[in-house]
Amino acid sequence: MLNKGETNMTHSINPDAEANIDAFLDNWEAKTREYYKNLNTYIVEQSAKWSEVDNLNKLNNSDYWDFRKLADSQEGRVASWSVSKRPFDVQAFEDLIAKNRNAKKTNLIDSVSKKGGQIQDVVSIYNNGILEGQFKCEKGIVDLRTIDAGGYNIQKYHYRTITTLRK
């Protein structure tokens, strides 16, 4: 597993630019931990609440089905480790966060470097629900933006990250 500041990429990056990307990912990590902590608390509370309600009342209650939909989702399963029969595995959660962080860093640097060459500076990078940014590279400025993708013939709604080179 990679440590913070380490990459397994073949593309080179200026250390200052890499520090900016690491700072962005540190913020992402903190928000992710807080999100799952809050989601876990909600699922634990709702599980306790709904365990006291008889089955007939559950089946006729739309709030219960909304809760079940969330609890059964991928996010809900990650956050609900403490609801299951085994205790919350902090180390497994931290490993999952670290693995995702490293993958995000690798994918971000690779996609920008493929368009612009060596990353010299991070002009801007932010995540307001979707990833956006501008990077100064040896070939010019690379714009990175994330769009919603999907249509009538696309089976699953998803996000697509687009990089464009401005000279």
C-alpha positions as CSV (number, residue, x, y, z in Angstrom):
1,M,0.0,0.0,0.0
2,L,1.2,3.5,-0.8
3,N,1.9,6.1,1.9
4,K,0.8,9.7,1.6
5,G,3.1,11.4,-0.8
6,E,4.1,8.2,-2.6
7,T,2.9,7.3,-6.1
8,N,3.2,4.3,-8.4
9,M,2.8,6.4,-11.5
10,T,5.2,6.6,-14.4
11,H,4.3,10.3,-14.9
12,S,6.4,12.9,-13.1
13,I,5.0,15.6,-11.0
14,N,6.4,18.7,-9.4
15,P,6.6,18.1,-5.6
16,D,4.7,21.4,-4.9
17,A,1.9,20.3,-7.2
18,E,1.8,16.9,-5.6
19,A,1.5,18.6,-2.2
20,N,-1.5,20.5,-3.4
21,I,-3.1,17.3,-4.6
22,D,-2.3,15.6,-1.3
23,A,-4.0,18.5,0.6
24,F,-7.1,18.1,-1.6
25,L,-7.2,14.4,-0.9
26,D,-6.6,15.0,2.9
27,N,-9.8,17.2,2.8
28,W,-11.6,14.4,0.8
29,E,-10.5,11.8,3.5
30,A,-11.8,14.0,6.3
31,K,-15.1,14.6,4.6
32,T,-15.4,10.9,3.8
33,R,-14.8,9.8,7.4
34,E,-17.3,12.3,8.7
35,Y,-19.9,11.2,6.1
36,Y,-19.6,7.5,7.0
37,K,-19.5,8.3,10.7
38,N,-22.8,10.2,10.4
39,L,-24.3,7.6,8.1
40,N,-23.3,4.8,10.6
41,T,-25.0,6.7,13.5
42,Y,-28.1,7.2,11.4
43,I,-28.3,3.5,10.4
44,V,-27.7,2.3,14.0
45,E,-30.5,4.7,15.3
46,Q,-32.9,3.6,12.6
47,S,-32.2,-0.1,13.1
48,A,-33.0,0.3,16.7
49,K,-36.1,2.2,15.9
50,W,-37.4,-0.2,13.3
51,S,-36.5,-3.3,15.4
52,E,-39.3,-2.2,17.8
53,V,-42.0,-1.9,15.1
54,D,-44.0,-5.0,14.2
55,N,-43.7,-6.3,10.6
56,L,-47.1,-5.3,9.4
57,N,-46.5,-1.6,10.3
58,K,-43.1,-1.8,8.6
59,L,-44.5,-3.1,5.4
60,N,-47.0,-0.2,5.1
61,N,-44.5,2.6,6.0
62,S,-42.7,4.4,3.2
63,D,-40.1,5.7,5.7
64,Y,-39.1,2.1,6.5
65,W,-38.6,1.3,2.9
66,D,-36.5,4.5,2.3
67,F,-34.3,3.4,5.3
68,R,-34.0,-0.2,3.9
69,K,-33.1,1.2,0.5
70,L,-30.3,3.3,2.1
71,A,-29.1,0.5,4.4
72,D,-29.0,-2.0,1.6
73,S,-27.0,0.3,-0.7
74,Q,-23.3,0.0,-1.1
75,E,-22.8,3.1,1.1
76,G,-25.1,1.7,3.7
77,R,-23.3,-1.6,3.8
78,V,-19.9,0.2,4.4
79,A,-21.4,2.4,7.1
80,S,-23.4,-0.3,8.8
81,W,-20.6,-2.7,9.9
82,S,-21.5,-1.9,13.5
83,V,-25.2,-2.9,12.9
84,S,-24.2,-6.4,11.6
85,K,-23.3,-9.3,13.9
86,R,-19.6,-8.5,13.8
87,P,-18.1,-5.3,15.4
88,F,-17.1,-2.3,13.3
89,D,-13.7,-3.0,11.9
90,V,-11.8,0.3,12.1
91,Q,-8.7,-1.1,10.4
92,A,-10.7,-2.4,7.4
93,F,-12.5,0.9,7.1
94,E,-9.1,2.8,7.2
95,D,-7.7,0.4,4.6
96,L,-10.6,1.1,2.4
97,I,-10.2,4.8,2.7
98,A,-6.4,4.6,2.0
99,K,-7.0,2.3,-1.0
100,N,-9.5,4.8,-2.4
101,R,-7.3,7.7,-1.8
102,N,-4.3,6.1,-3.6
103,A,-6.5,5.1,-6.5
104,K,-7.9,8.7,-6.8
105,K,-4.4,10.2,-6.7
106,T,-3.1,7.8,-9.3
107,N,-6.1,8.3,-11.6
108,L,-6.0,12.0,-11.2
109,I,-2.3,12.4,-12.0
110,D,-2.3,9.9,-14.8
111,S,-5.3,11.4,-16.6
112,V,-3.8,15.0,-16.3
113,S,-0.3,13.9,-17.3
114,K,-1.5,12.0,-20.3
115,K,-2.9,15.2,-21.8
116,G,-0.3,17.8,-20.6
117,G,2.9,16.0,-19.6
118,Q,4.6,16.7,-16.3
119,I,2.3,18.5,-13.9
120,Q,4.1,21.7,-12.8
121,D,1.5,23.4,-10.7
122,V,-2.1,23.0,-9.5
123,V,-4.0,26.1,-10.6
124,S,-7.2,25.0,-8.9
125,I,-8.8,21.8,-7.7
126,Y,-12.1,21.4,-5.8
127,N,-14.9,19.0,-5.3
128,N,-18.3,20.4,-5.0
129,G,-20.0,17.0,-5.5
130,I,-18.0,16.5,-8.7
131,L,-14.3,16.9,-9.3
132,E,-13.1,20.0,-11.2
133,G,-9.7,21.5,-11.6
134,Q,-7.0,23.2,-13.7
135,F,-3.4,22.1,-13.8
136,K,-0.3,23.8,-15.3
137,C,1.6,21.2,-17.3
138,E,4.6,21.3,-19.6
139,K,2.3,21.3,-22.7
140,G,-0.1,23.9,-21.4
141,I,-3.1,24.2,-19.0
142,V,-5.2,21.0,-18.5
143,D,-8.8,21.5,-17.5
144,L,-10.4,18.6,-15.6
145,R,-14.1,18.4,-15.2
146,T,-16.6,15.8,-14.3
147,I,-19.9,15.4,-16.1
148,D,-23.0,13.3,-15.6
149,A,-23.2,10.5,-18.1
150,G,-26.0,8.3,-19.2
151,G,-28.9,8.3,-21.6
152,Y,-31.7,6.1,-22.8
153,N,-29.3,3.5,-24.1
154,I,-26.8,3.6,-21.2
155,Q,-27.5,1.0,-18.6
156,K,-26.2,2.8,-15.6
157,Y,-26.0,6.5,-14.6
158,H,-22.4,7.4,-13.9
159,Y,-19.8,10.2,-13.9
160,R,-17.2,10.8,-16.6
161,T,-14.1,12.8,-16.0
162,I,-13.0,14.8,-19.0
163,T,-9.5,16.4,-19.4
164,T,-8.8,19.0,-22.1
165,L,-5.5,20.6,-23.0
166,R,-5.5,24.4,-23.6
167,K,-2.3,25.7,-25.2
